């Protein structure tokens, strides 16, 4: 079965591959105009309409029947008999055939056509799809709560298609970007002309992904609250793939929903796919900035790898003697002379000492002998240098800092932030909680754990920010802190 499917791509490697491709393009053009069955004459007519006159590879009308028969033999086209074209008994006996794409043949043609039409400069990250993901998750939660199976099926299909498109776009984008960064033939003028748009695109995507990440996680939690186990069941009931059994459809949708969950929430200690995508974007920005810095230094100094190699070749050509050229080679490339070792074979009778090295089998040598020229010798293990006093001082300082922070957190939770002046440690705890809450850009809470007790208790302080018509003023030892349009609650 696998060999039969590989035969579908035979037209792409055949001697007349361009002519076969033109015939299949004619079928694809007719398919776009809702015409499925084509006769050899119809194929020639379509080719005259879509092909240029200057293209010598377009097949002639007399060559089309043989091309169609070969495509049918490979399984790309399906052949059937059309008796309506016979006007006489002789024509009826000559058999008029019509052809159409097989399902697998059309996929093979589209795969080859996509490869031929792909471009390296049309890749991008789907930044605008994040809003669609958030809206679909909210709609999915409402549909699941109401038991609307048809809407659940549509929303799950859209989520699966959107995430698949995002993953494919990201893979192509980072692949093209990696080739751009790694290549040594990049044109500085071309890269400097496009670097602003490239950096802006990646930074906007990273910012939007960080902004939507907590919202998408909250929307996914809302879907779980409505009963996520019923989603694959409802979707399988409205799935129209009749050749699959209900159990197979349900298992397929359960696997797809698990993939959606893993995209937003990581499995165990592994990060989620959204976090991986954001990390890859940040690394790509660093790589582009490094390439930009290297190109800028080359333009500023006027020295590139090409000019360096040209100057080096000139020095070699101008060397007064062969010894001087060898000395120049050793100074530039820093390559030492090879070492020669004398190692006896373990079986001296099998390999006598009189046999040449070119004929004798290889002998394993130790790494120490290869790197230093000395035979390895068993020595005493090295002494481990430990600074117990320094480790103890650092640990005591760490515990003291945790105790002060825990006391400040307790006093902050007991007294609040209103109508009192916060001390220096209390202000540090409050600023840490504000930083954690404001970075998410959504109404969230930040926590500080109380590590004062050695028993491992988890009694903590909770800070909550909510939008408010009035501003909050917090008096601290350093001055006043104004929070415009926010109310602060500490408990």
C-alpha positions as CSV (number, residue, x, y, z in Angstrom):
1,X,0.0,0.0,0.0
2,X,2.8,2.4,0.8
3,X,4.7,1.6,-2.4
4,X,1.5,2.3,-4.4
5,X,1.2,5.7,-2.8
6,X,4.8,6.6,-3.6
7,X,4.1,5.8,-7.2
8,X,1.8,8.8,-7.3
9,X,4.8,11.1,-7.3
10,X,6.4,9.4,-10.3
11,X,5.2,12.2,-12.6
12,X,7.4,14.6,-10.6
13,X,10.6,12.7,-11.5
14,X,9.8,11.4,-15.0
15,X,11.6,12.6,-18.1
16,X,8.5,14.5,-19.2
17,X,7.7,15.8,-15.7
18,X,6.9,19.3,-16.9
19,X,4.4,18.1,-19.5
20,X,2.7,15.8,-16.9
21,X,2.5,18.8,-14.6
22,X,0.8,20.9,-17.3
23,X,-1.8,18.2,-17.9
24,X,-2.6,18.0,-14.1
25,X,-2.8,21.8,-14.0
26,X,-5.4,21.7,-16.6
27,X,-7.5,19.3,-14.5
28,X,-7.0,21.5,-11.4
29,X,-8.1,24.6,-13.4
30,X,-11.2,22.7,-14.6
31,X,-11.8,21.6,-11.0
32,X,-11.9,25.2,-10.0
33,X,-14.6,25.8,-12.6
34,X,-16.7,22.8,-11.2
35,X,-15.8,20.5,-14.1
36,X,-14.5,17.1,-12.9
37,X,-14.5,14.8,-15.9
38,X,-12.3,15.8,-18.9
39,X,-11.7,14.2,-22.3
40,X,-8.3,14.4,-24.1
41,X,-9.7,17.1,-26.3
42,X,-11.0,19.0,-23.3
43,X,-7.5,18.9,-21.7
44,X,-6.0,20.3,-24.9
45,X,-8.6,23.1,-24.9
46,X,-7.8,24.1,-21.3
47,X,-4.1,24.0,-21.9
48,X,-4.5,26.5,-24.9
49,X,-6.4,28.8,-22.5
50,X,-4.1,28.7,-19.4
51,X,-0.6,28.1,-21.0
52,X,1.5,30.8,-22.6
53,X,2.5,30.6,-26.3
54,X,6.2,30.9,-25.5
55,X,6.3,27.9,-23.2
56,X,7.9,25.0,-25.2
57,X,7.1,22.5,-22.5
58,X,3.3,22.7,-22.9
59,X,2.2,19.3,-24.5
60,X,0.7,19.3,-27.9
61,X,-2.8,18.0,-28.4
62,X,-1.5,14.8,-30.1
63,X,0.6,14.0,-27.0
64,X,-2.2,14.4,-24.4
65,X,-3.8,10.9,-24.7
66,X,-0.5,9.2,-24.0
67,X,0.2,11.4,-21.1
68,X,-3.3,10.7,-19.7
69,X,-2.8,7.0,-20.0
70,X,0.5,7.1,-18.1
71,X,-1.0,9.2,-15.3
72,X,-3.8,6.7,-15.1
73,X,-1.2,3.9,-14.8
74,X,0.5,5.7,-11.9
75,X,-2.9,6.1,-10.1
76,X,-3.0,9.9,-10.3
77,X,-6.0,9.9,-12.6
78,X,-9.1,7.7,-12.7
79,X,-10.3,6.6,-16.2
80,X,-13.9,5.8,-17.0
81,X,-15.8,5.1,-20.3
82,X,-18.1,7.8,-21.8
83,X,-20.4,6.3,-24.3
84,X,-22.3,9.6,-25.0
85,X,-19.5,10.8,-27.2
86,X,-19.9,8.0,-29.7
87,X,-21.9,9.1,-32.8
88,X,-21.4,6.0,-34.8
89,X,-20.8,2.3,-34.1
90,X,-17.2,2.5,-35.0
91,X,-16.6,5.4,-32.5
92,X,-18.5,3.3,-29.9
93,X,-16.1,0.4,-30.4
94,X,-13.0,2.8,-30.2
95,X,-14.0,3.6,-26.7
96,X,-14.0,7.2,-25.6
97,X,-12.5,7.7,-22.2
98,X,-12.8,10.5,-19.7
99,X,-10.4,11.2,-16.8
100,X,-10.6,12.7,-13.4
101,X,-8.4,13.1,-10.3
102,X,-8.2,10.3,-7.8
103,X,-8.3,11.4,-4.2
104,X,-4.7,10.5,-3.5
105,X,-3.6,11.8,-6.9
106,X,-5.0,15.2,-6.2
107,X,-3.2,15.4,-2.9
108,X,0.1,14.4,-4.6
109,X,-0.4,17.1,-7.2
110,X,-1.2,19.7,-4.6
111,X,1.9,18.7,-2.6
112,X,4.2,19.1,-5.6
113,X,2.5,22.4,-6.7
114,X,2.8,23.8,-3.2
115,X,6.5,23.0,-3.1
116,X,7.0,24.7,-6.6
117,X,5.0,27.8,-5.6
118,X,6.4,28.2,-2.1
119,X,8.4,31.4,-1.4
120,X,10.8,32.2,1.4
121,X,9.7,35.8,1.9
122,X,6.0,35.2,2.5
123,X,6.3,33.7,6.0
124,X,4.9,35.4,9.1
125,X,3.7,34.7,12.6
126,X,-0.1,34.6,13.0
127,X,-0.4,37.3,15.6
128,X,-4.0,38.2,14.9
129,X,-5.1,34.6,15.5
130,X,-4.8,35.0,19.3
131,X,-8.0,37.1,19.5
132,X,-9.8,34.4,17.5
133,X,-8.6,31.7,19.9
134,X,-9.8,33.7,22.9
135,X,-13.3,34.2,21.4
136,X,-13.6,30.6,20.3
137,X,-12.7,29.4,23.8
138,X,-15.4,31.6,25.4
139,X,-18.0,30.4,22.8
140,X,-16.9,26.8,23.4
141,X,-17.6,27.2,27.1
142,X,-21.0,28.6,26.5
143,X,-21.9,25.9,24.0
144,X,-20.7,23.1,26.3
145,X,-22.7,24.6,29.2
146,X,-25.9,24.7,27.0
147,X,-25.2,21.2,25.5
148,X,-25.1,22.6,21.9
149,X,-23.2,19.8,20.2
150,X,-23.2,21.3,16.8
151,X,-21.7,24.5,18.0
152,X,-19.1,22.5,20.1
153,X,-18.1,20.7,16.9
154,X,-17.7,23.9,15.0
155,X,-15.7,25.6,17.7
156,X,-13.4,22.6,18.3
157,X,-12.8,22.4,14.5
158,X,-11.9,26.1,14.4
159,X,-9.6,25.8,17.4
160,X,-7.8,22.8,15.9
161,X,-7.4,24.5,12.5
162,X,-6.2,27.7,14.1
163,X,-3.6,26.1,16.3
164,X,-2.4,23.9,13.4
165,X,-2.0,27.0,11.2
166,X,-0.1,28.8,14.0
167,X,2.3,25.9,14.4
168,X,2.9,25.6,10.7
169,X,3.4,29.3,10.3
170,X,5.8,29.5,13.2
171,X,7.8,26.5,11.9
172,X,8.2,28.1,8.5
173,X,9.1,31.5,9.9
174,X,11.8,30.3,12.3
175,X,13.2,28.0,9.6
176,X,13.6,30.8,7.1
177,X,14.9,33.1,9.9
178,X,17.5,30.5,11.0
179,X,18.7,30.2,7.4
180,X,19.0,34.0,7.2
181,X,21.0,34.2,10.4
182,X,23.3,31.2,9.7
183,X,24.2,32.0,6.1
184,X,27.4,33.7,5.3
185,X,26.2,35.0,2.0
186,X,23.6,37.4,3.4
187,X,23.6,40.8,1.7
188,X,24.1,43.6,4.3
189,X,22.0,46.1,2.3
190,X,19.1,43.7,1.9
191,X,19.1,42.7,5.6
192,X,19.5,46.3,6.9
193,X,16.5,47.3,4.7
194,X,14.3,44.7,6.2
195,X,15.5,44.4,9.8
196,X,13.1,47.1,11.2
197,X,10.0,45.3,9.8
198,X,11.4,41.9,11.0
199,X,12.1,43.1,14.6
200,X,8.8,45.0,14.9
201,X,6.9,41.9,13.7
202,X,8.6,39.6,16.2
203,X,8.3,42.0,19.1
204,X,4.6,42.7,18.5
205,X,3.9,38.9,18.3
206,X,5.8,38.3,21.6
207,X,4.0,41.2,23.3
208,X,0.6,40.0,22.1
209,X,1.4,36.4,23.2
210,X,2.4,37.6,26.7
211,X,-0.8,39.7,26.9
212,X,-3.2,37.0,25.7
213,X,-1.5,34.1,27.7
214,X,-3.3,34.7,31.0
215,X,-6.6,35.5,29.3
216,X,-6.4,32.2,27.2
217,X,-5.5,30.2,30.4
218,X,-8.5,31.7,32.2
219,X,-10.8,30.9,29.2
220,X,-9.5,27.3,29.2
221,X,-10.3,27.0,32.9
222,X,-13.8,28.3,32.2
223,X,-14.2,25.5,29.6
224,X,-13.0,22.9,32.2
225,X,-15.5,24.3,34.6
226,X,-18.4,23.4,32.2
227,X,-17.1,19.8,31.9
228,X,-14.3,19.2,29.4
229,X,-15.0,15.4,29.3
230,X,-18.2,16.0,27.4
231,X,-16.6,18.0,24.6
232,X,-15.3,15.0,22.6
233,X,-18.6,13.2,23.0
234,X,-20.7,16.1,21.7
235,X,-18.2,16.8,18.8
236,X,-18.2,13.1,17.7
237,X,-22.0,13.1,17.6
238,X,-22.0,15.8,14.9
239,X,-18.9,14.6,13.1
240,X,-19.9,13.7,9.5
241,X,-17.0,11.3,8.8
242,X,-19.3,8.3,8.2
243,X,-16.5,5.8,7.5
244,X,-15.3,6.1,11.1
245,X,-17.2,4.4,13.9
246,X,-18.5,6.6,16.8
247,X,-15.8,5.3,19.1
248,X,-13.1,6.2,16.6
249,X,-14.5,9.7,16.1
250,X,-14.7,10.2,19.8
251,X,-11.1,9.0,20.3
252,X,-10.0,11.4,17.6
253,X,-11.7,14.4,19.1
254,X,-10.4,13.5,22.6
255,X,-6.9,13.4,21.2
256,X,-7.4,16.8,19.5
257,X,-8.7,18.4,22.7
258,X,-5.7,17.1,24.6
259,X,-3.5,18.8,22.1
260,X,-5.4,22.1,22.6
261,X,-4.9,21.8,26.3
262,X,-1.2,21.1,26.0
263,X,-0.8,24.2,23.8
264,X,-2.1,26.4,26.6
265,X,-1.0,24.4,29.7
266,X,2.3,22.4,29.9
267,X,2.4,18.7,30.9
268,X,4.1,18.2,34.2
269,X,7.4,20.3,34.4
270,X,7.5,20.8,30.7
271,X,6.4,24.2,29.4
272,X,3.4,24.8,27.3
273,X,3.6,25.3,23.5
274,X,2.7,28.9,24.0
275,X,5.6,29.4,26.3
276,X,7.9,27.6,23.9
277,X,6.7,29.8,21.1
278,X,7.4,32.9,23.1
279,X,10.8,31.7,24.1
280,X,11.7,30.9,20.5
281,X,10.6,34.4,19.5
282,X,12.8,36.0,22.1
283,X,15.8,33.9,21.0
284,X,15.1,34.8,17.4
285,X,15.1,38.5,18.3
286,X,18.5,38.0,20.0
287,X,19.9,36.2,17.0
288,X,18.7,38.9,14.6
289,X,20.2,41.6,16.8
290,X,23.5,39.7,16.9
291,X,23.6,39.4,13.1
292,X,22.7,43.1,12.8
293,X,25.6,44.0,15.2
294,X,28.0,41.9,13.1
295,X,26.9,43.4,9.8
296,X,27.2,46.9,11.3
297,X,30.7,46.3,12.5
298,X,31.7,45.0,9.1
299,X,30.3,48.0,7.3
300,X,31.9,50.4,9.8
301,X,35.4,48.8,9.6
302,X,35.2,47.9,5.9
303,X,36.5,44.4,6.6
304,X,34.5,41.3,5.7
305,X,35.3,37.6,5.5
306,X,35.7,37.9,1.7
307,X,38.2,40.7,2.0
308,X,40.2,38.9,4.7
309,X,40.4,35.8,2.5
310,X,41.5,37.9,-0.5
311,X,44.3,39.5,1.5
312,X,45.4,36.2,2.9
313,X,45.5,34.7,-0.6
314,X,47.7,37.7,-1.7
315,X,50.1,37.0,1.1
316,X,50.4,33.4,0.2
317,X,51.0,34.3,-3.5
318,X,53.7,36.9,-2.4
319,X,55.6,34.5,-0.1
320,X,59.3,34.4,-1.1
321,X,59.7,30.7,-0.5
322,X,57.8,27.5,0.3
323,X,59.0,27.5,3.9
324,X,57.7,31.0,4.4
325,X,54.3,30.0,3.0
326,X,54.3,27.0,5.5
327,X,55.2,29.4,8.3
328,X,52.4,31.7,7.3
329,X,49.9,28.8,7.2
330,X,50.9,27.7,10.7
331,X,50.6,31.2,12.1
332,X,47.1,31.8,10.5
333,X,45.4,28.5,11.1
334,X,47.4,27.4,14.2
335,X,47.7,23.7,13.1
336,X,50.4,21.7,14.8
337,X,52.3,18.7,13.4
338,X,50.8,15.3,13.9
339,X,52.1,13.1,16.8
340,X,53.3,9.6,16.2
341,X,52.8,6.9,18.9
342,X,54.4,3.5,19.3
343,X,51.8,1.1,20.6
344,X,52.1,-2.7,20.5
345,X,49.1,-4.8,19.4
346,X,47.5,-6.9,22.1
347,X,48.2,-10.1,20.0
348,X,51.8,-9.8,18.9
349,X,51.6,-13.2,17.0
350,X,48.7,-11.9,14.9
351,X,50.2,-8.6,14.1
352,X,54.1,-8.8,14.1
353,X,56.1,-5.7,14.6
354,X,57.7,-6.0,11.1
355,X,54.3,-5.3,9.4
356,X,53.8,-1.8,8.0
357,X,51.4,0.6,9.6
358,X,49.6,0.9,6.3
359,X,48.7,-2.8,6.4
360,X,48.3,-3.4,10.2
361,X,44.8,-3.0,11.8
362,X,44.2,0.0,13.9
363,X,45.0,0.0,17.6
364,X,42.9,1.8,20.2
365,X,44.7,4.5,22.2
366,X,43.7,6.4,25.3
367,X,42.6,10.0,25.1
368,X,45.4,11.1,27.4
369,X,48.0,9.6,25.1
370,X,46.4,11.3,22.0
371,X,46.1,14.8,23.7
372,X,49.4,15.0,25.7
373,X,51.6,12.2,24.3
374,X,51.9,10.7,27.8
375,X,50.5,7.3,28.8
376,X,47.7,7.3,31.3
377,X,48.5,6.6,34.9
378,X,46.2,6.0,37.8
379,X,46.6,8.8,40.3
380,X,45.1,9.9,43.5
381,X,41.7,11.6,43.3
382,X,41.8,15.4,43.5
383,X,40.8,17.1,46.8
384,X,37.5,18.8,46.8
385,X,37.8,22.4,48.0
386,X,34.9,23.3,50.3
387,X,34.2,26.6,52.0
388,X,31.9,25.5,54.8
389,X,32.2,28.8,56.6
390,X,31.2,30.8,53.5
391,X,28.3,28.5,52.8
392,X,27.1,28.8,56.4
393,X,27.3,32.6,56.3
394,X,25.3,32.8,53.0
395,X,22.7,30.4,54.4
396,X,22.3,32.5,57.6
397,X,22.0,35.7,55.6
398,X,19.4,34.0,53.3
399,X,17.3,32.8,56.3
400,X,17.5,36.3,58.0
401,X,16.3,37.9,54.8
402,X,13.4,35.5,54.6
403,X,12.5,36.1,58.2
404,X,12.5,39.9,57.7
405,X,10.4,39.5,54.6
406,X,7.9,37.2,56.4
407,X,7.5,39.7,59.3
408,X,7.0,42.5,56.9
409,X,4.4,40.5,55.0
410,X,2.5,39.7,58.3
411,X,2.5,43.4,59.4
412,X,1.3,44.4,55.9
413,X,-1.5,41.9,55.9
414,X,-2.6,43.0,59.5
415,X,-2.4,46.7,59.0
416,X,-3.3,47.1,55.3
417,X,-2.1,50.0,53.2
418,X,-4.6,52.7,54.1
419,X,-4.2,55.5,56.7
420,X,-0.7,54.3,57.7
421,X,2.9,54.7,56.6
422,X,4.6,51.5,55.4
423,X,8.1,50.7,56.6
424,X,10.9,49.9,54.2
425,X,10.5,46.1,54.3
426,X,6.7,46.5,53.9
427,X,7.1,48.7,50.9
428,X,9.4,46.1,49.3
429,X,6.8,43.4,49.8
430,X,4.0,45.7,48.4
431,X,6.1,46.6,45.3
432,X,6.8,42.9,44.6
433,X,3.1,42.0,44.7
434,X,2.2,45.0,42.5
435,X,4.8,43.9,39.9
436,X,3.4,40.4,39.8
437,X,-0.2,41.7,39.5
438,X,0.4,44.5,37.0
439,X,2.5,42.4,34.6
440,X,-0.5,40.2,33.6
441,X,-2.6,43.3,32.6
442,X,-5.8,41.6,33.8
443,X,-7.5,41.6,37.3
444,X,-5.3,39.0,39.1
445,X,-3.8,38.5,42.5
446,X,-0.1,38.1,43.6
447,X,1.1,36.1,46.5
448,X,4.1,36.1,48.9
449,X,4.8,32.9,50.8
450,X,5.6,33.0,54.5
451,X,8.8,31.1,55.0
452,X,9.3,32.0,58.7
453,X,8.3,28.6,60.0
454,X,10.6,25.7,59.4
455,X,7.6,23.4,59.3
456,X,6.9,24.4,55.7
457,X,3.6,26.2,56.3
458,X,2.1,28.0,53.3
459,X,0.3,30.9,55.2
460,X,0.7,33.9,52.8
461,X,-0.3,37.4,52.0
462,X,-2.7,38.1,49.1
463,X,-2.9,41.4,47.2
464,X,-5.8,42.1,44.8
465,X,-6.1,44.9,42.3
466,X,-9.5,46.0,40.9
467,X,-10.4,48.9,38.6
468,X,-11.8,51.9,40.5
469,X,-13.1,55.4,39.8
470,X,-10.8,56.8,42.5
471,X,-7.0,56.6,42.9
472,X,-5.2,54.9,45.8
473,X,-2.4,56.7,47.7
474,X,0.0,54.6,49.7
475,X,2.4,56.4,52.1
476,X,5.8,54.6,52.5
477,X,9.1,55.5,54.2
478,X,10.4,56.6,50.8
479,X,7.5,58.7,49.8
480,X,4.0,58.4,48.4
481,X,2.9,55.8,45.8
482,X,-0.1,56.8,43.6
483,X,-2.1,54.1,41.9
484,X,-4.4,55.8,39.4
485,X,-7.7,54.1,38.8
486,X,-7.0,51.1,41.0
487,X,-8.1,49.9,44.4
488,X,-5.7,47.8,46.5
489,X,-6.8,45.1,48.9
490,X,-4.3,43.2,51.1
491,X,-5.3,40.3,53.4
